[in-house]
Amino acid sequence: MEEKVGGKRIAFRFSLPAGVALLTFHIFAISRDLYRSIPSIDIISHFGATVTGGLVVYWLIVRYPNHIDLGKNMLFTLLIGLSLGSLGGVLWEFIEFAYDIIAPKFNPGALPVQLSLGDTMKDLLFNSLGGLAVAIFVWLRYYRKHRSS
């Protein structure tokens, strides 16, 4: 289900540098308070992180194909992608919530990262869309490979 590029898997080859770049960017954006001054970068951050995480899950599924095969049923693939993207988003929002409670105890000048309920809902939407994007990518790759066989 996955081609090799230069001896490495495509999904893993993309995910590792993208994950490092997103984490570096996230730390930079927090330190410069960019999420408040440029709200649209939050969308890119959540969507990109979910796509990167989804590709890692995809790589694991390809690596261990006897456990689950998402490519055979499009509805199941989309449901799994949406579910994992949403779960990742919810866990991330809990981390942000915990940060807002804990950070001021160590740094009284720390700004909260939870901007509003609307911001949280937008974040969860783009996490879900990122999960769906990876699910569509996975299903299309499977369908293309098996259609040409």
VENHUUR-V820391 format. One record per backbone hydrogen bond with DSSP energy under -0.5 kcal/mol. CO is the residue of the C=O (numbers start at 1). NH is the residue of the N-H. If there is no record, write none. Layout:
# VENHUUR-V820391
co=<CO;CO>
nh=<NH;NH>
This chain:
# VENHUUR-V820391
co=<3;5;8;9;10;11;12;13;14;15;16;17;18;19;20;21;22;23;24;25;26;27;28;29;29;30;33;33;34;38;39;39;40;41;42;43;44;45;46;47;48;49;50;51;52;53;54;55;56;57;58;59;60;62;64;64;69;70;72;73;74;75;76;77;78;79;80;81;82;83;84;85;86;87;88;89;90;91;92;93;94;95;96;97;98;99;102;102;103;103;107;113;116;117;118;119;120;121;122;123;124;125;126;127;128;129;130;131;132;133;134;135;136;137;138;139;140;141;142;143;144;145>
nh=<10;8;5;13;14;15;16;17;18;19;20;21;22;23;24;25;26;27;28;29;30;31;32;34;35;33;36;37;38;41;42;43;44;45;46;47;48;49;50;51;52;53;54;55;56;57;58;59;60;61;62;63;64;65;67;68;72;73;74;77;78;79;80;81;82;83;84;85;86;87;88;89;90;91;92;93;94;95;96;97;98;99;100;101;102;103;105;106;106;107;110;115;120;121;122;123;124;125;126;127;128;129;130;131;132;133;134;135;136;137;138;139;140;141;142;143;144;145;146;147;148;149>
